[in-house]
């Protein structure tokens, strides 16, 4: 099933951002002739996000222009719509990724998922360590979020790839009558702010939109700086472009394949694709039973849950190293080398690659001479010491040769 046609933004609303006081934020609204709906402090980046209503006859373009003439407004933008990216024998599919033998061991660590509400009472999640917080949701459990949660931390006959880990559901999507799930910039910014505050090992993002979004980009940059490994669904755009935020370089963009390693026919394509994972005809839990689900959303969950086994996400907090390592260990599919359908290829996380990731620290550290904490790593210090010793030895030998000639 392809992604649904949805409006680009919420009609009659505008968002603006400021570092000023509440009183000044109100003055700005009055001066720009808009009405404040809500003001939320995104404390992780020190910015207040204001959702405002336009007056009848006003336009988004005009309101944005007026707001951006106010000196204390950082920027103004639309309140974009976003949608979840999926429709509604596990072991065979997991075997493609080399993780079928790993499901007997419970994982540690934590994962944030930003999705629709999870049916925490579902038998497939009995005993799972799940907490949930809503952002603009009605409180009704939903199929998409429940399926993602079971793929991650399921405890029943279909064990999640990260069973035993702590799952934090930040629900920001609501189902619609058109078989899609919608959220808005203002809710997703709050959810990402909460994710930054909680600092999980991994963040699973199964949503997207055609338009880029400035505040969400800034929030994702914050997650990157805090060492959170972010995995994002590429989209089900029937071969169209990779959606935001998967096309950002701060996320690992995942596309979907079936059990025969064939591309999902509705998956988006583009150079931003990083890896491919099983995401077609998965048997997943939903409120009231089970259902076969397909989409890049579900492929993303397979990858997100598996990454808790990598030191780059579970210990080193180095998202760049995670992306590099994951693509280096992918199994090439389709056209030789990186391509716009499969990216680097099939996501693989066997016992061997996990062991290598844990023992070969150099493969998990960027080559700029610094470790992920911003200090200089041991390898860099040793290397610098060897260079200095080599230089001293060189000058010592030159000195000896000159003394002998004298």
Secondary structure, 3 states (H helix, E strand, C coil): CCCCCCCCECCCEEEEEECCCHHHHHHHHHHHCCEEEEEEEECCCCEEEEEEECCCCCCHHHHHHHHCCCCCEEEEECCEEEEECCECCHHHHHHCCCCCCCCCCCCCCEEEEEEECCCCCCHHHCCCEEEEEECCCCCCCCHHHHHHHHHHHCCCCCCCCCCCCEEEEEEEEEECCCCCEEEEHHHHHHHHHHHHHHCCCEEEECEEECCCCHHHHHHHHHHHHCCCEEEEECCCCCCCECCECCCCCCCEEEEEECCCCCECCCCCECCCCCEEEECCCEEEEECCEEEEEECHHHHHHHHHHHHHHCHHHHCCCCHHHHHHHHHHCCECCCCCCCECCCECCECCCCHHHHHHHHHCHHHHCCCCCECCCCCECHHHHHHHHHHHHHHHHHHHHHHHHHHHHC
